[in-house]
Amino acid sequence: MVAQLNTEVTFVSKANAMINPIDPKSGLLMVGDKGVEFREENGPGFIQIPWVNITRIRVQMFFKGRYVRGFYFETDEGQLLEFVVDEAKDSLRAMRKYMPREKFVSQQSNLSNLFKNPFKRGKKDKE
Protein backbone atom coordinates (compact mmCIF):
# COMPACT_ATOMS: atom_id res chain seq x y z
CA MET A 1 0.00 0.00 0.00
CA VAL A 2 1.31 3.41 -0.94
CA ALA A 3 1.37 6.17 1.67
CA GLN A 4 -0.90 9.14 1.13
CA LEU A 5 0.63 12.34 -0.13
CA ASN A 6 -1.73 14.65 1.78
CA THR A 7 -1.95 15.03 5.53
CA GLU A 8 -5.33 16.78 5.19
CA VAL A 9 -7.83 16.14 2.35
CA THR A 10 -10.13 19.11 1.71
CA PHE A 11 -12.17 17.83 -1.26
CA VAL A 12 -13.06 14.42 -2.76
CA SER A 13 -14.94 13.73 -5.99
CA LYS A 14 -15.53 10.84 -8.38
CA ALA A 15 -13.32 11.11 -11.44
CA ASN A 16 -11.98 9.29 -14.47
CA ALA A 17 -8.27 9.33 -15.24
CA MET A 18 -7.85 9.47 -19.00
CA ILE A 19 -4.36 7.99 -19.08
CA ASN A 20 -5.46 5.68 -21.88
CA PRO A 21 -8.35 7.19 -23.92
CA ILE A 22 -9.65 3.73 -24.81
CA ASP A 23 -9.70 2.52 -21.21
CA PRO A 24 -10.34 5.35 -18.68
CA LYS A 25 -9.80 4.46 -15.03
CA SER A 26 -12.54 5.41 -12.57
CA GLY A 27 -11.75 6.38 -9.02
CA LEU A 28 -11.60 9.23 -6.53
CA LEU A 29 -9.80 12.54 -7.02
CA MET A 30 -8.63 14.01 -3.72
CA VAL A 31 -7.45 17.59 -3.26
CA GLY A 32 -5.34 18.18 -0.20
CA ASP A 33 -2.72 20.34 1.44
CA LYS A 34 0.29 18.75 -0.31
CA GLY A 35 -1.18 18.00 -3.77
CA VAL A 36 -3.72 16.09 -5.83
CA GLU A 37 -4.22 12.33 -5.54
CA PHE A 38 -6.18 9.90 -7.67
CA ARG A 39 -7.05 6.44 -6.32
CA GLU A 40 -8.47 3.85 -8.68
CA GLU A 41 -11.65 2.11 -7.49
CA ASN A 42 -10.95 -1.35 -8.88
CA GLY A 43 -7.32 -2.12 -8.38
CA PRO A 44 -4.08 -0.81 -6.96
CA GLY A 45 -3.73 2.17 -9.34
CA PHE A 46 -2.91 5.62 -7.99
CA ILE A 47 -1.53 8.97 -9.13
CA GLN A 48 0.05 11.53 -6.80
CA ILE A 49 0.88 15.05 -8.02
CA PRO A 50 2.48 17.45 -5.51
CA TRP A 51 1.57 21.16 -5.84
CA VAL A 52 5.21 22.11 -6.45
CA ASN A 53 5.32 19.87 -9.56
CA ILE A 54 2.24 21.38 -11.24
CA THR A 55 3.16 24.09 -13.75
CA ARG A 56 -0.33 24.70 -15.19
CA ILE A 57 -3.91 23.46 -14.90
CA ARG A 58 -5.84 23.55 -18.18
CA VAL A 59 -9.58 23.74 -17.57
CA GLN A 60 -12.00 22.26 -20.15
CA MET A 61 -14.87 24.76 -20.22
CA PHE A 62 -17.98 24.64 -22.40
CA PHE A 63 -20.82 27.12 -22.92
CA LYS A 64 -18.72 30.12 -21.82
CA GLY A 65 -17.73 28.55 -18.51
CA ARG A 66 -21.16 27.36 -17.42
CA TYR A 67 -20.06 23.73 -17.71
CA VAL A 68 -16.64 22.39 -16.75
CA ARG A 69 -15.91 18.85 -17.95
CA GLY A 70 -12.54 18.33 -16.34
CA PHE A 71 -8.95 19.50 -16.46
CA TYR A 72 -5.39 18.67 -17.47
CA PHE A 73 -2.43 18.89 -15.12
CA GLU A 74 0.85 19.95 -16.72
CA THR A 75 3.83 18.90 -14.63
CA ASP A 76 7.39 20.18 -14.56
CA GLU A 77 8.48 16.83 -16.06
CA GLY A 78 6.46 17.53 -19.23
CA GLN A 79 3.58 15.17 -18.39
CA LEU A 80 -0.01 16.02 -19.29
CA LEU A 81 -2.56 14.19 -17.10
CA GLU A 82 -6.27 14.46 -17.96
CA PHE A 83 -9.09 13.99 -15.46
CA VAL A 84 -12.83 14.09 -16.11
CA VAL A 85 -14.48 14.99 -12.80
CA ASP A 86 -18.09 14.83 -11.61
CA GLU A 87 -17.85 18.01 -9.56
CA ALA A 88 -15.20 19.84 -11.60
CA LYS A 89 -16.10 23.39 -10.55
CA ASP A 90 -15.99 22.48 -6.87
CA SER A 91 -12.67 20.69 -7.43
CA LEU A 92 -11.20 23.83 -8.99
CA ARG A 93 -12.46 25.95 -6.10
CA ALA A 94 -10.69 23.61 -3.68
CA MET A 95 -7.48 23.81 -5.75
CA ARG A 96 -7.56 27.60 -5.70
CA LYS A 97 -6.66 27.48 -2.00
CA TYR A 98 -3.28 25.98 -2.91
CA MET A 99 -2.51 27.28 -6.44
CA PRO A 100 -2.31 30.89 -7.70
CA ARG A 101 -4.86 32.04 -10.26
CA GLU A 102 -2.18 32.42 -12.97
CA LYS A 103 -1.72 28.64 -13.07
CA PHE A 104 -5.33 28.08 -14.22
CA VAL A 105 -5.89 28.52 -17.97
CA SER A 106 -8.80 27.77 -20.26
CA GLN A 107 -8.34 24.83 -22.64
CA GLN A 108 -9.65 25.51 -26.16
CA SER A 109 -12.09 22.72 -27.02
CA ASN A 110 -12.69 21.20 -30.43
CA LEU A 111 -16.42 21.43 -29.76
CA SER A 112 -16.34 25.24 -29.84
CA ASN A 113 -14.89 25.12 -33.37
CA LEU A 114 -17.94 23.17 -34.55
CA PHE A 115 -20.35 25.88 -33.41
CA LYS A 116 -18.55 28.81 -35.06
CA ASN A 117 -20.53 30.46 -37.83
CA PRO A 118 -18.72 29.77 -41.13
CA PHE A 119 -20.60 32.63 -42.82
CA LYS A 120 -19.61 35.27 -40.29
CA ARG A 121 -17.57 38.01 -41.88
CA GLY A 122 -14.12 38.58 -40.52
CA LYS A 123 -12.01 41.75 -40.47
CA LYS A 124 -10.53 40.97 -43.89
CA ASP A 125 -13.98 40.87 -45.54
CA LYS A 126 -15.11 44.23 -44.14
CA GLU A 127 -12.49 46.27 -46.02
N, C-alpha and C positions, 0 to 999 in steps of 0.2 A: 504494500500500500504506500502510495506517495504522500508525503506530508503536504498539508495545505500551505499555500503561499500567504494567504491573508490571516491576520490575527483577529480581525473583525470584519464580518460580511455585512454590508449595508443594503444590498439589493440582490434578489434572486428571481430569475425568470426562465421559462422554458425557451429553448433555442435549438437551432440546427446549425451544426458546423459544416460548412460547405467546402471541406478539404478536397473531396472528390465530388464533382458535380453530378456524377451518375449515382453515387451512393452517399447522400448526406447523413451525418450522424446526429441523432437527437440526444438531448441531454439538458443540463442546467447551466446557465450562464450566471456566474456570481461576481458581483462587483464589490471590492473590499478596499481596505486601507493600503494594501501593498500592490494591488494590481487586479487583473481580470482573470478568472478561472472558468474553464469549461469542463464539466464532468459528464462523460457519456453515460446514458441510462443503462444500456445493455452491454456491459463489458468493462474492461479495465482502462478504456481510453480517457485521456485528460489533456488539457492544454492550459499552461500557466504563462501569462504575459505580465511581467512587472511594469509599473507605470514608467519607470526610467527607460525602458526599452521601446516604448511606443513613441514614434515620431509624428504620426498623424492618424486621425480617425476619419475615414470617409463615410459620410452618412448617405444612405440611399433614400431620397425623398421623392414622393410623388404628389401630384395635385397641389403644387406650390407649398409643400411642407405640411399639408394636412394629414398625410399618411407617411409613416416611416417604416420601411420594410425591414431594414437591418443596417449593418455597417461593416466596413473593412477596417482592420487594424494594420497599419504599416509599421514594421519594426525597424530598429536600427541595423538589423542584419539583412535587410532587403526582403523580408517575408511579407506577404499580403494574405491575411487570414480573414475570411468572410464568415459572418454569422447572420442568420435570419432569426429574429427574435420576436416572440409574441408581444411583449410590452416594450417595444424599441424606444419610444419616447421617454418612458420612465427610466429605462436603462441609461439613456443619455443624460438625463437629469442627475442620476446618481453618479455618473462619471464626471460630471462638471465639478463636483466637489474636489476631485483629485487632479484634473487636467485643466490647463488654461484654455480659454475660448479659441485662441489662435490655432490650436491643434485640431479643431473640428472643422471639416470642410464638406461642402455638398458634392456628392458624386453625381455626375451627369449620367442620366439613364438613357438607354436606347429607346425606351417607351416614349419619352418626350419627343424624340425625333419623328416618331410615327404620327403624332398629332399636330405637327407644324403644318401650316397652310402652304401648300406648294404654289398657290397663285398669289400670295401676298407679295406686294412690290417692295423691293429692297431699295437702298439708297442709290444704287447704280441706275435703276430704272426711272427714278424721279427726275433725273437731269436731262 
